[in-house]
Amino acid sequence: MRIVVLGAGFGGLELTTRLSEEFGDDVDVVLIDRAEGFVFGFSKLDVMFGRSLPAGVFHPYRDIEKPGVRFVRAVIRSIDPVAKRVEADDGASYDADILVVALGADLDPSATPGLVEVGHEFYTLPGAFALRDVLAAFPGGDVIVGVTSTPFKCPPAPSETSLLVHDFLVRRELRDASSISLVMPMGAPIPPSPDASKALLAAFEERGIRWVPERTVRALDGVRKVAVLSDGSELPFDLFLGVPEHKVPRVVEESGMTVDGWVPVNPLTLETSFPGVYAVGDVTSVGTPKAGVFAEGQATVVADQIIARIRTGTTPSTYDGHGTCYLEFGDDMVAKVEVTFLSGQTPAGALEGPSSNIAADKIEFGTTRIRRWFGREWVGSEHVPV
Ligand SMILES: Cc1cc2nc3c(=O)[nH]c(=O)nc-3n(C[C@H](O)[C@H](O)[C@H](O)COP(=O)(O)OP(=O)(O)OC[C@H]3O[C@@H](n4cnc5c(N)ncnc54)[C@H](O)[C@@H]3O)c2cc1C
């Protein structure tokens, strides 16, 4: 049985780890990714606000040594979901008995006029890492944290970023000379959790962060230094921190697996409409937010489905849409929201914290993943003095 897993992000790493734990050398798993290593989404915020160094949040794939799993660094050029065959730029083609697409969402900053030229985005790795120096040199002024389109990964991230900008400016004694506005497409910061939304809105008010709901940023005008919002209104900026447009990787689009831009899957099993082909995480339209914890939960279910195919007689688990999201509130305080998205039901989420205990929980969340996925300790996870 050969299982080919496309993408070594949250979903691909969890899935291949589970398969290796279950079968060891008795399974043939190929894991393909174009990147040199893995970085948690939340580590981007740590680097940009000077809490971690880039090298400290980077986990090289060369460290993956798992029985039964072979990591291949290559760009995937084509996917044939009928033949379950993949071609990559290493010149090889990979035939699978079971194919899993975990290629995430690609980001397109150039889709928003002015964003590349006069703004900054903090969702790509280069974008977030470059912001470390931009923020360090910022003399104060009008800051906008703005979302340009939906869907977008980690819906709490723009709210967290606004709170972290506040902290950053206070520490540099620049807060009085600055304003912070948060432009979001939703009516509440975290719609499935009224408790979390209420706590965030209170935190914004307390810190003087202007909440601009139900709008996106359509363009940046670099001459007048204003952001043009989807309702035609404008906001001035000296520093724009944007969430760029998301889309499936082009290779997925060209594979014919998408409907309305994303890959539809059976919400219980994560199998696509192509037999023996599964998809997990941000690349899907399964109905959960695009976040690593959901990609991980889906990977667990796909692992169970594959295990049941190999070990006949076992009953696989099905997906329950559950995930725990951590929320940075600033001052090293973190809250968490337990959210469940069940198909056909209103999603629900309870808030715990913020507290320093949950901040420690979040660090533990990262270190346990790195230990399981890479088989080593996360030595660079300590925050550096700001
Ligand atoms: C600022 C920020 C903060 C975040 N905070 C959190 C958080 O606190 N909690 C949380 O759960 N989530 C968070 N996220 C979201 C999280 O990072 C993603 O939702 C998650 O990584 C999705 O997992 P995935 O496996 O679907 O895809 P990814 O982790 O994105 O992995 C996809 C992989 O596919 C590879 N790939 C793509 N195309 C190709 C190709 N053609 N050939 C070869 N390889 C390819 C990529 O290199 C990548 O490694 C955050 C995101 C951001 C940007």
The ligand as an SDF file (V2000), in Angstrom:
LIG
                    3D

 53 58  0  0  0  0  0  0  0  0999 V2000
   -0.4220   34.7830   11.2300 C   0  0  0  0  0  0  0  0  0  0  0  0
   -1.0390   33.4290   11.3540 C   0  0  0  0  0  0  0  0  0  0  0  0
   -1.3480   32.9030   12.6000 C   0  0  0  0  0  0  0  0  0  0  0  0
   -1.9370   31.6540   12.7130 C   0  0  0  0  0  0  0  0  0  0  0  0
   -2.2100   31.1600   13.9670 N   0  0  0  0  0  0  0  0  0  0  0  0
   -2.7670   29.9370   14.0820 C   0  0  0  0  0  0  0  0  0  0  0  0
   -3.0410   29.3940   15.3800 C   0  0  0  0  0  0  0  0  0  0  0  0
   -2.7460   30.0100   16.4120 O   0  0  0  0  0  0  0  0  0  0  0  0
   -3.6350   28.1740   15.4430 N   0  0  0  0  0  0  0  0  0  0  0  0
   -3.9520   27.4720   14.3110 C   0  0  0  0  0  0  0  0  0  0  0  0
   -4.4800   26.3720   14.4310 O   0  0  0  0  0  0  0  0  0  0  0  0
   -3.7230   27.9610   13.0760 N   0  0  0  0  0  0  0  0  0  0  0  0
   -3.1260   29.1630   12.9350 C   0  0  0  0  0  0  0  0  0  0  0  0
   -2.8720   29.6680   11.6800 N   0  0  0  0  0  0  0  0  0  0  0  0
   -3.3490   28.9460   10.4870 C   0  0  0  0  0  0  0  0  0  0  0  0
   -2.4840   27.7470   10.1230 C   0  0  0  0  0  0  0  0  0  0  0  0
   -1.1460   28.1590    9.9250 O   0  0  0  0  0  0  0  0  0  0  0  0
   -3.0080   27.0830    8.8460 C   0  0  0  0  0  0  0  0  0  0  0  0
   -4.4010   27.0550    8.8550 O   0  0  0  0  0  0  0  0  0  0  0  0
   -2.4830   25.6480    8.7730 C   0  0  0  0  0  0  0  0  0  0  0  0
   -1.0860   25.6580    8.5940 O   0  0  0  0  0  0  0  0  0  0  0  0
   -3.1570   24.8600    7.6530 C   0  0  0  0  0  0  0  0  0  0  0  0
   -2.6380   23.5710    7.5990 O   0  0  0  0  0  0  0  0  0  0  0  0
   -2.6180   22.7640    6.2210 P   0  0  0  0  0  0  0  0  0  0  0  0
   -1.9660   21.4570    6.5270 O   0  0  0  0  0  0  0  0  0  0  0  0
   -3.9540   22.7630    5.5980 O   0  0  0  0  0  0  0  0  0  0  0  0
   -1.7030   23.6250    5.2460 O   0  0  0  0  0  0  0  0  0  0  0  0
   -0.2310   24.2340    5.4820 P   0  0  0  0  0  0  0  0  0  0  0  0
    0.1950   24.0920    6.9010 O   0  0  0  0  0  0  0  0  0  0  0  0
   -0.2730   25.5900    4.8960 O   0  0  0  0  0  0  0  0  0  0  0  0
    0.6680   23.2850    4.5840 O   0  0  0  0  0  0  0  0  0  0  0  0
    0.5920   23.2210    3.1960 C   0  0  0  0  0  0  0  0  0  0  0  0
    1.9480   22.7570    2.6640 C   0  0  0  0  0  0  0  0  0  0  0  0
    1.8320   22.5330    1.2520 O   0  0  0  0  0  0  0  0  0  0  0  0
    3.0360   22.9410    0.6230 C   0  0  0  0  0  0  0  0  0  0  0  0
    2.7460   23.2120   -0.7850 N   0  0  0  0  0  0  0  0  0  0  0  0
    1.8090   24.0320   -1.3230 C   0  0  0  0  0  0  0  0  0  0  0  0
    1.8300   23.9630   -2.6710 N   0  0  0  0  0  0  0  0  0  0  0  0
    2.8040   23.0800   -3.0080 C   0  0  0  0  0  0  0  0  0  0  0  0
    3.2860   22.5530   -4.2410 C   0  0  0  0  0  0  0  0  0  0  0  0
    2.7880   22.9340   -5.4230 N   0  0  0  0  0  0  0  0  0  0  0  0
    4.2880   21.6460   -4.2060 N   0  0  0  0  0  0  0  0  0  0  0  0
    4.8070   21.2180   -3.0150 C   0  0  0  0  0  0  0  0  0  0  0  0
    4.3810   21.6800   -1.8140 N   0  0  0  0  0  0  0  0  0  0  0  0
    3.3960   22.5900   -1.8140 C   0  0  0  0  0  0  0  0  0  0  0  0
    3.4540   24.1930    1.4000 C   0  0  0  0  0  0  0  0  0  0  0  0
    4.8450   24.4120    1.2870 O   0  0  0  0  0  0  0  0  0  0  0  0
    3.0320   23.8300    2.8450 C   0  0  0  0  0  0  0  0  0  0  0  0
    4.1000   23.2980    3.6080 O   0  0  0  0  0  0  0  0  0  0  0  0
   -2.2450   30.9090   11.5470 C   0  0  0  0  0  0  0  0  0  0  0  0
   -1.9140   31.4090   10.2850 C   0  0  0  0  0  0  0  0  0  0  0  0
   -1.3060   32.6540   10.1790 C   0  0  0  0  0  0  0  0  0  0  0  0
   -0.9410   33.1730    8.8040 C   0  0  0  0  0  0  0  0  0  0  0  0
  1  2  1  0
  2  3  1  0
  2 52  2  0
  3  4  2  0
  4  5  1  0
  4 50  1  0
  5  6  2  0
  6  7  1  0
  6 13  1  0
  7  8  2  0
  7  9  1  0
  9 10  1  0
 10 11  2  0
 10 12  1  0
 12 13  2  0
 13 14  1  0
 14 15  1  0
 14 50  1  0
 15 16  1  0
 16 17  1  0
 16 18  1  0
 18 19  1  0
 18 20  1  0
 20 21  1  0
 20 22  1  0
 22 23  1  0
 23 24  1  0
 24 25  2  0
 24 26  1  0
 24 27  1  0
 27 28  1  0
 28 29  2  0
 28 30  1  0
 28 31  1  0
 31 32  1  0
 32 33  1  0
 33 34  1  0
 33 48  1  0
 34 35  1  0
 35 36  1  0
 35 46  1  0
 36 37  1  0
 36 45  1  0
 37 38  2  0
 38 39  1  0
 39 40  1  0
 39 45  2  0
 40 41  1  0
 40 42  2  0
 42 43  1  0
 43 44  2  0
 44 45  1  0
 46 47  1  0
 46 48  1  0
 48 49  1  0
 50 51  2  0
 51 52  1  0
 52 53  1  0
M  END
$$$$
